[in-house]
Amino acid sequence: MAARPPLRVLCLAGFRQSERGFREKTGALRKALRGRAELVCLSGPHPVPEAADPDGAGPHAGSCPPEQQPRGWWFSEEAAVFSALEEPTVCWGLQEALDAVAQALSKLGPFDGLLGFSQGAALAALVCALGQAGDARFPLPKFTILVSGFCPRGHGLQEPILKAPLSLPSLHVFGDTDRVIPSQESMRLASQFPGAVTLNHSGGHFIPAAAPQRQAYLEFLDQFAE
């Protein structure tokens, strides 16, 4: 019997994560899913000028190659900063973020699933909502995996997600001691997905890939293997 091809998953990085840094931070997950899933990493379109590190930052944006620059999907203030837990004064850069995901889906796809971490998970949920609503740029994936996700705040962000239940299968992963995105924020997002599978761990703001989580990922993904 021929080996089944791995599932292809587009992975959206968190805020202030470079493309290279996100690939490194998903290394343990990549190893855990070897042969079962191919992870294609994508960071945000906007360089982030600050060097603070809630999602795993790299060096200052102006002092390194593009693949090492800390980047984000959108900003919640004009000063190019982002806060997941506060109502934003602006949602600057969101359209460019959606364009970047649409371009990746078109040029790098097709993909079976969509994974997001932190701000990337919020964006992944928005992309799924837009796809379910008929936006041709975002074909609805077979599944989504949202790690340290949250329902994004701000005009144009929450409405598509809260408008109707999101019907695709979903796995929601969150840490009991996550101080960046508290677990109740991830659970609130999970409540928008009927039949959501949740996976909590004792750690903080990262993508877990130890033996218990590996088993949960594999059990979730196996239902989509051809």
C-alpha positions as protocol buffer text, in pm:
chain_id: "A"
residue {
  index: 1
  type: MET
  ca { x: 0 y: 0 z: 0 }
}
residue {
  index: 2
  type: ALA
  ca { x: 135 y: 343 z: -96 }
}
residue {
  index: 3
  type: ALA
  ca { x: 210 y: 580 z: 188 }
}
residue {
  index: 4
  type: ARG
  ca { x: -52 y: 849 z: 225 }
}
residue {
  index: 5
  type: PRO
  ca { x: 74 y: 1199 z: 146 }
}
residue {
  index: 6
  type: PRO
  ca { x: 117 y: 1437 z: 440 }
}
residue {
  index: 7
  type: LEU
  ca { x: -147 y: 1698 z: 504 }
}
residue {
  index: 8
  type: ARG
  ca { x: -35 y: 2047 z: 401 }
}
residue {
  index: 9
  type: VAL
  ca { x: -92 y: 2312 z: 666 }
}
residue {
  index: 10
  type: LEU
  ca { x: -40 y: 2688 z: 630 }
}
residue {
  index: 11
  type: CYS
  ca { x: 89 y: 2822 z: 964 }
}
residue {
  index: 12
  type: LEU
  ca { x: 41 y: 3187 z: 1060 }
}
residue {
  index: 13
  type: ALA
  ca { x: 298 y: 3328 z: 1302 }
}
residue {
  index: 14
  type: GLY
  ca { x: 229 y: 3535 z: 1611 }
}
residue {
  index: 15
  type: PHE
  ca { x: 292 y: 3906 z: 1657 }
}
residue {
  index: 16
  type: ARG
  ca { x: 662 y: 4002 z: 1662 }
}
residue {
  index: 17
  type: GLN
  ca { x: 767 y: 3666 z: 1519 }
}
residue {
  index: 18
  type: SER
  ca { x: 994 y: 3650 z: 1219 }
}
residue {
  index: 19
  type: GLU
  ca { x: 944 y: 3384 z: 955 }
}
residue {
  index: 20
  type: ARG
  ca { x: 1270 y: 3217 z: 1055 }
}
residue {
  index: 21
  type: GLY
  ca { x: 1192 y: 3245 z: 1424 }
}
residue {
  index: 22
  type: PHE
  ca { x: 848 y: 3092 z: 1374 }
}
residue {
  index: 23
  type: ARG
  ca { x: 995 y: 2800 z: 1180 }
}
residue {
  index: 24
  type: GLU
  ca { x: 1232 y: 2742 z: 1470 }
}
residue {
  index: 25
  type: LYS
  ca { x: 955 y: 2765 z: 1730 }
}
residue {
  index: 26
  type: THR
  ca { x: 747 y: 2512 z: 1538 }
}
residue {
  index: 27
  type: GLY
  ca { x: 1044 y: 2276 z: 1505 }
}
residue {
  index: 28
  type: ALA
  ca { x: 928 y: 2041 z: 1780 }
}
residue {
  index: 29
  type: LEU
  ca { x: 579 y: 2030 z: 1630 }
}
residue {
  index: 30
  type: ARG
  ca { x: 723 y: 1969 z: 1285 }
}
residue {
  index: 31
  type: LYS
  ca { x: 922 y: 1675 z: 1424 }
}
residue {
  index: 32
  type: ALA
  ca { x: 618 y: 1540 z: 1608 }
}
residue {
  index: 33
  type: LEU
  ca { x: 409 y: 1547 z: 1290 }
}
residue {
  index: 34
  type: ARG
  ca { x: 680 y: 1423 z: 1053 }
}
residue {
  index: 35
  type: GLY
  ca { x: 525 y: 1220 z: 774 }
}
residue {
  index: 36
  type: ARG
  ca { x: 172 y: 1325 z: 876 }
}
residue {
  index: 37
  type: ALA
  ca { x: 174 y: 1698 z: 809 }
}
residue {
  index: 38
  type: GLU
  ca { x: 385 y: 1948 z: 615 }
}
residue {
  index: 39
  type: LEU
  ca { x: 396 y: 2286 z: 789 }
}
residue {
  index: 40
  type: VAL
  ca { x: 441 y: 2594 z: 570 }
}
residue {
  index: 41
  type: CYS
  ca { x: 519 y: 2899 z: 786 }
}
residue {
  index: 42
  type: LEU
  ca { x: 412 y: 3254 z: 709 }
}
residue {
  index: 43
  type: SER
  ca { x: 482 y: 3568 z: 912 }
}
residue {
  index: 44
  type: GLY
  ca { x: 296 y: 3897 z: 896 }
}
residue {
  index: 45
  type: PRO
  ca { x: 353 y: 4159 z: 626 }
}
residue {
  index: 46
  type: HIS
  ca { x: 442 y: 4445 z: 862 }
}
residue {
  index: 47
  type: PRO
  ca { x: 784 y: 4493 z: 1025 }
}
residue {
  index: 48
  type: VAL
  ca { x: 751 y: 4556 z: 1399 }
}
residue {
  index: 49
  type: PRO
  ca { x: 989 y: 4827 z: 1523 }
}
residue {
  index: 50
  type: GLU
  ca { x: 994 y: 4717 z: 1887 }
}
residue {
  index: 51
  type: ALA
  ca { x: 1215 y: 4438 z: 2020 }
}
residue {
  index: 52
  type: ALA
  ca { x: 985 y: 4324 z: 2302 }
}
residue {
  index: 53
  type: ASP
  ca { x: 901 y: 3956 z: 2294 }
}
residue {
  index: 54
  type: PRO
  ca { x: 549 y: 3837 z: 2385 }
}
residue {
  index: 55
  type: ASP
  ca { x: 530 y: 3591 z: 2096 }
}
residue {
  index: 56
  type: GLY
  ca { x: 896 y: 3502 z: 2051 }
}
residue {
  index: 57
  type: ALA
  ca { x: 1064 y: 3802 z: 1894 }
}
residue {
  index: 58
  type: GLY
  ca { x: 1388 y: 3812 z: 1712 }
}
residue {
  index: 59
  type: PRO
  ca { x: 1631 y: 4101 z: 1668 }
}
residue {
  index: 60
  type: HIS
  ca { x: 1533 y: 4459 z: 1597 }
}
residue {
  index: 61
  type: ALA
  ca { x: 1351 y: 4486 z: 1264 }
}
residue {
  index: 62
  type: GLY
  ca { x: 1603 y: 4722 z: 1110 }
}
residue {
  index: 63
  type: SER
  ca { x: 1916 y: 4521 z: 1186 }
}
residue {
  index: 64
  type: CYS
  ca { x: 1860 y: 4183 z: 1022 }
}
residue {
  index: 65
  type: PRO
  ca { x: 1758 y: 4013 z: 695 }
}
residue {
  index: 66
  type: PRO
  ca { x: 1386 y: 4011 z: 606 }
}
residue {
  index: 67
  type: GLU
  ca { x: 1334 y: 3649 z: 715 }
}
residue {
  index: 68
  type: GLN
  ca { x: 1464 y: 3739 z: 1062 }
}
residue {
  index: 69
  type: GLN
  ca { x: 1269 y: 4062 z: 1107 }
}
residue {
  index: 70
  type: PRO
  ca { x: 1002 y: 4064 z: 1379 }
}
residue {
  index: 71
  type: ARG
  ca { x: 671 y: 4108 z: 1198 }
}
residue {
  index: 72
  type: GLY
  ca { x: 301 y: 4142 z: 1271 }
}
residue {
  index: 73
  type: TRP
  ca { x: -34 y: 4103 z: 1100 }
}
residue {
  index: 74
  type: TRP
  ca { x: -195 y: 4427 z: 1216 }
}
residue {
  index: 75
  type: PHE
  ca { x: -154 y: 4697 z: 1480 }
}
residue {
  index: 76
  type: SER
  ca { x: -405 y: 4821 z: 1735 }
}
residue {
  index: 77
  type: GLU
  ca { x: -251 y: 5166 z: 1775 }
}
residue {
  index: 78
  type: GLU
  ca { x: -96 y: 5413 z: 1535 }
}
residue {
  index: 79
  type: ALA
  ca { x: 237 y: 5376 z: 1715 }
}
residue {
  index: 80
  type: ALA
  ca { x: 278 y: 5031 z: 1554 }
}
residue {
  index: 81
  type: VAL
  ca { x: 200 y: 4834 z: 1869 }
}
residue {
  index: 82
  type: PHE
  ca { x: -55 y: 4563 z: 1935 }
}
residue {
  index: 83
  type: SER
  ca { x: -258 y: 4460 z: 2237 }
}
residue {
  index: 84
  type: ALA
  ca { x: -478 y: 4153 z: 2209 }
}
residue {
  index: 85
  type: LEU
  ca { x: -684 y: 4226 z: 2520 }
}
residue {
  index: 86
  type: GLU
  ca { x: -776 y: 4593 z: 2472 }
}
residue {
  index: 87
  type: GLU
  ca { x: -1020 y: 4761 z: 2237 }
}
residue {
  index: 88
  type: PRO
  ca { x: -804 y: 4913 z: 1962 }
}
residue {
  index: 89
  type: THR
  ca { x: -806 y: 5272 z: 1850 }
}
residue {
  index: 90
  type: VAL
  ca { x: -727 y: 5151 z: 1497 }
}
residue {
  index: 91
  type: CYS
  ca { x: -683 y: 4821 z: 1313 }
}
residue {
  index: 92
  type: TRP
  ca { x: -402 y: 4936 z: 1091 }
}
residue {
  index: 93
  type: GLY
  ca { x: -266 y: 4695 z: 834 }
}
residue {
  index: 94
  type: LEU
  ca { x: -544 y: 4437 z: 843 }
}
residue {
  index: 95
  type: GLN
  ca { x: -615 y: 4451 z: 471 }
}
residue {
  index: 96
  type: GLU
  ca { x: -248 y: 4389 z: 393 }
}
residue {
  index: 97
  type: ALA
  ca { x: -258 y: 4091 z: 631 }
}
residue {
  index: 98
  type: LEU
  ca { x: -557 y: 3941 z: 452 }
}
residue {
  index: 99
  type: ASP
  ca { x: -390 y: 4004 z: 116 }
}
residue {
  index: 100
  type: ALA
  ca { x: -74 y: 3825 z: 234 }
}
residue {
  index: 101
  type: VAL
  ca { x: -272 y: 3517 z: 343 }
}
residue {
  index: 102
  type: ALA
  ca { x: -474 y: 3517 z: 19 }
}
residue {
  index: 103
  type: GLN
  ca { x: -153 y: 3535 z: -183 }
}
residue {
  index: 104
  type: ALA
  ca { x: 2 y: 3248 z: 13 }
}
residue {
  index: 105
  type: LEU
  ca { x: -308 y: 3033 z: -34 }
}
residue {
  index: 106
  type: SER
  ca { x: -303 y: 3103 z: -407 }
}
residue {
  index: 107
  type: LYS
  ca { x: 70 y: 3067 z: -473 }
}
residue {
  index: 108
  type: LEU
  ca { x: 176 y: 2807 z: -216 }
}
residue {
  index: 109
  type: GLY
  ca { x: -143 y: 2602 z: -193 }
}
residue {
  index: 110
  type: PRO
  ca { x: -349 y: 2402 z: -197 }
}
residue {
  index: 111
  type: PHE
  ca { x: -358 y: 2347 z: 178 }
}
residue {
  index: 112
  type: ASP
  ca { x: -560 y: 2100 z: 381 }
}
residue {
  index: 113
  type: GLY
  ca { x: -554 y: 2302 z: 702 }
}
residue {
  index: 114
  type: LEU
  ca { x: -478 y: 2634 z: 863 }
}
residue {
  index: 115
  type: LEU
  ca { x: -282 y: 2673 z: 1187 }
}
residue {
  index: 116
  type: GLY
  ca { x: -233 y: 2997 z: 1375 }
}
residue {
  index: 117
  type: PHE
  ca { x: -46 y: 3102 z: 1686 }
}
residue {
  index: 118
  type: SER
  ca { x: -160 y: 3396 z: 1901 }
}
residue {
  index: 119
  type: GLN
  ca { x: -230 y: 3692 z: 1666 }
}
residue {
  index: 120
  type: GLY
  ca { x: -194 y: 3443 z: 1380 }
}
residue {
  index: 121
  type: ALA
  ca { x: -465 y: 3227 z: 1539 }
}
residue {
  index: 122
  type: ALA
  ca { x: -700 y: 3526 z: 1559 }
}
residue {
  index: 123
  type: LEU
  ca { x: -630 y: 3597 z: 1192 }
}
residue {
  index: 124
  type: ALA
  ca { x: -682 y: 3231 z: 1101 }
}
residue {
  index: 125
  type: ALA
  ca { x: -1026 y: 3241 z: 1267 }
}
residue {
  index: 126
  type: LEU
  ca { x: -1112 y: 3556 z: 1071 }
}
residue {
  index: 127
  type: VAL
  ca { x: -995 y: 3395 z: 745 }
}
residue {
  index: 128
  type: CYS
  ca { x: -1214 y: 3090 z: 816 }
}
residue {
  index: 129
  type: ALA
  ca { x: -1513 y: 3314 z: 890 }
}
residue {
  index: 130
  type: LEU
  ca { x: -1464 y: 3509 z: 568 }
}
residue {
  index: 131
  type: GLY
  ca { x: -1426 y: 3186 z: 372 }
}
residue {
  index: 132
  type: GLN
  ca { x: -1742 y: 3043 z: 522 }
}
residue {
  index: 133
  type: ALA
  ca { x: -1923 y: 3365 z: 427 }
}
residue {
  index: 134
  type: GLY
  ca { x: -1825 y: 3314 z: 64 }
}
residue {
  index: 135
  type: ASP
  ca { x: -1507 y: 3519 z: 20 }
}
residue {
  index: 136
  type: ALA
  ca { x: -1347 y: 3351 z: -281 }
}
residue {
  index: 137
  type: ARG
  ca { x: -996 y: 3449 z: -166 }
}
residue {
  index: 138
  type: PHE
  ca { x: -1022 y: 3209 z: 127 }
}
residue {
  index: 139
  type: PRO
  ca { x: -1136 y: 2857 z: 35 }
}
residue {
  index: 140
  type: LEU
  ca { x: -1252 y: 2692 z: 354 }
}
residue {
  index: 141
  type: PRO
  ca { x: -988 y: 2445 z: 477 }
}
residue {
  index: 142
  type: LYS
  ca { x: -1068 y: 2096 z: 601 }
}
residue {
  index: 143
  type: PHE
  ca { x: -967 y: 2200 z: 954 }
}
residue {
  index: 144
  type: THR
  ca { x: -800 y: 2465 z: 1163 }
}
residue {
  index: 145
  type: ILE
  ca { x: -566 y: 2446 z: 1464 }
}
residue {
  index: 146
  type: LEU
  ca { x: -561 y: 2758 z: 1682 }
}
residue {
  index: 147
  type: VAL
  ca { x: -289 y: 2786 z: 1946 }
}
residue {
  index: 148
  type: SER
  ca { x: -320 y: 3057 z: 2213 }
}
residue {
  index: 149
  type: GLY
  ca { x: -600 y: 3199 z: 2004 }
}
residue {
  index: 150
  type: PHE
  ca { x: -842 y: 3478 z: 2088 }
}
residue {
  index: 151
  type: CYS
  ca { x: -1138 y: 3652 z: 1930 }
}
residue {
  index: 152
  type: PRO
  ca { x: -985 y: 3969 z: 1784 }
}
residue {
  index: 153
  type: ARG
  ca { x: -1113 y: 4302 z: 1904 }
}
residue {
  index: 154
  type: GLY
  ca { x: -1193 y: 4594 z: 1681 }
}
residue {
  index: 155
  type: HIS
  ca { x: -1426 y: 4695 z: 1397 }
}
residue {
  index: 156
  type: GLY
  ca { x: -1412 y: 4454 z: 1106 }
}
residue {
  index: 157
  type: LEU
  ca { x: -1246 y: 4180 z: 1311 }
}
residue {
  index: 158
  type: GLN
  ca { x: -1502 y: 4044 z: 1556 }
}
residue {
  index: 159
  type: GLU
  ca { x: -1812 y: 4076 z: 1342 }
}
residue {
  index: 160
  type: PRO
  ca { x: -1741 y: 3803 z: 1083 }
}
residue {
  index: 161
  type: ILE
  ca { x: -1637 y: 3556 z: 1356 }
}
residue {
  index: 162
  type: LEU
  ca { x: -1935 y: 3625 z: 1582 }
}
residue {
  index: 163
  type: LYS
  ca { x: -2190 y: 3649 z: 1299 }
}
residue {
  index: 164
  type: ALA
  ca { x: -2246 y: 3274 z: 1273 }
}
residue {
  index: 165
  type: PRO
  ca { x: -2100 y: 2952 z: 1415 }
}
residue {
  index: 166
  type: LEU
  ca { x: -1790 y: 2840 z: 1225 }
}
residue {
  index: 167
  type: SER
  ca { x: -1867 y: 2496 z: 1091 }
}
residue {
  index: 168
  type: LEU
  ca { x: -1523 y: 2351 z: 1017 }
}
residue {
  index: 169
  type: PRO
  ca { x: -1348 y: 2108 z: 1255 }
}
residue {
  index: 170
  type: SER
  ca { x: -1113 y: 2284 z: 1493 }
}
residue {
  index: 171
  type: LEU
  ca { x: -851 y: 2208 z: 1756 }
}
residue {
  index: 172
  type: HIS
  ca { x: -788 y: 2479 z: 2016 }
}
residue {
  index: 173
  type: VAL
  ca { x: -463 y: 2461 z: 2215 }
}
residue {
  index: 174
  type: PHE
  ca { x: -394 y: 2684 z: 2515 }
}
residue {
  index: 175
  type: GLY
  ca { x: -179 y: 2702 z: 2825 }
}
residue {
  index: 176
  type: ASP
  ca { x: -311 y: 2720 z: 3178 }
}
residue {
  index: 177
  type: THR
  ca { x: -36 y: 2966 z: 3272 }
}
residue {
  index: 178
  type: ASP
  ca { x: -38 y: 3175 z: 2953 }
}
residue {
  index: 179
  type: ARG
  ca { x: -3 y: 3536 z: 3066 }
}
residue {
  index: 180
  type: VAL
  ca { x: -16 y: 3684 z: 2714 }
}
residue {
  index: 181
  type: ILE
  ca { x: -344 y: 3524 z: 2604 }
}
residue {
  index: 182
  type: PRO
  ca { x: -534 y: 3394 z: 2910 }
}
residue {
  index: 183
  type: SER
  ca { x: -702 y: 3058 z: 2859 }
}
residue {
  index: 184
  type: GLN
  ca { x: -1051 y: 3207 z: 2885 }
}
residue {
  index: 185
  type: GLU
  ca { x: -979 y: 3410 z: 2572 }
}
residue {
  index: 186
  type: SER
  ca { x: -896 y: 3091 z: 2381 }
}
residue {
  index: 187
  type: MET
  ca { x: -1206 y: 2920 z: 2519 }
}
residue {
  index: 188
  type: ARG
  ca { x: -1422 y: 3211 z: 2407 }
}
residue {
  index: 189
  type: LEU
  ca { x: -1290 y: 3171 z: 2054 }
}
residue {
  index: 190
  type: ALA
  ca { x: -1344 y: 2794 z: 2070 }
}
residue {
  index: 191
  type: SER
  ca { x: -1709 y: 2854 z: 2159 }
}
residue {
  index: 192
  type: GLN
  ca { x: -1763 y: 2991 z: 1807 }
}
residue {
  index: 193
  type: PHE
  ca { x: -1677 y: 2649 z: 1661 }
}
residue {
  index: 194
  type: PRO
  ca { x: -1946 y: 2384 z: 1725 }
}
residue {
  index: 195
  type: GLY
  ca { x: -1776 y: 2056 z: 1809 }
}
residue {
  index: 196
  type: ALA
  ca { x: -1445 y: 2225 z: 1887 }
}
residue {
  index: 197
  type: VAL
  ca { x: -1175 y: 2002 z: 2032 }
}
residue {
  index: 198
  type: THR
  ca { x: -975 y: 2164 z: 2312 }
}
residue {
  index: 199
  type: LEU
  ca { x: -628 y: 2075 z: 2431 }
}
residue {
  index: 200
  type: ASN
  ca { x: -494 y: 2254 z: 2736 }
}
residue {
  index: 201
  type: HIS
  ca { x: -146 y: 2217 z: 2880 }
}
residue {
  index: 202
  type: SER
  ca { x: 21 y: 2335 z: 3198 }
}
residue {
  index: 203
  type: GLY
  ca { x: 260 y: 2577 z: 3024 }
}
residue {
  index: 204
  type: GLY
  ca { x: 242 y: 2929 z: 2894 }
}
residue {
  index: 205
  type: HIS
  ca { x: 254 y: 3110 z: 2560 }
}
residue {
  index: 206
  type: PHE
  ca { x: 405 y: 2859 z: 2318 }
}
residue {
  index: 207
  type: ILE
  ca { x: 316 y: 2574 z: 2083 }
}
residue {
  index: 208
  type: PRO
  ca { x: 341 y: 2254 z: 2288 }
}
residue {
  index: 209
  type: ALA
  ca { x: 465 y: 1935 z: 2123 }
}
residue {
  index: 210
  type: ALA
  ca { x: 545 y: 1692 z: 2405 }
}
residue {
  index: 211
  type: ALA
  ca { x: 417 y: 1334 z: 2394 }
}
residue {
  index: 212
  type: PRO
  ca { x: 62 y: 1405 z: 2524 }
}
residue {
  index: 213
  type: GLN
  ca { x: 11 y: 1691 z: 2280 }
}
residue {
  index: 214
  type: ARG
  ca { x: 165 y: 1495 z: 1994 }
}
residue {
  index: 215
  type: GLN
  ca { x: -91 y: 1221 z: 2044 }
}
residue {
  index: 216
  type: ALA
  ca { x: -375 y: 1473 z: 2046 }
}
residue {
  index: 217
  type: TYR
  ca { x: -251 y: 1639 z: 1726 }
}
residue {
  index: 218
  type: LEU
  ca { x: -221 y: 1304 z: 1550 }
}
residue {
  index: 219
  type: GLU
  ca { x: -566 y: 1189 z: 1659 }
}
residue {
  index: 220
  type: PHE
  ca { x: -715 y: 1515 z: 1534 }
}
residue {
  index: 221
  type: LEU
  ca { x: -528 y: 1509 z: 1200 }
}
residue {
  index: 222
  type: ASP
  ca { x: -588 y: 1143 z: 1125 }
}
residue {
  index: 223
  type: GLN
  ca { x: -954 y: 1207 z: 1049 }
}
residue {
  index: 224
  type: PHE
  ca { x: -850 y: 1418 z: 749 }
}
residue {
  index: 225
  type: ALA
  ca { x: -593 y: 1182 z: 598 }
}
residue {
  index: 226
  type: GLU
  ca { x: -701 y: 1031 z: 269 }
}
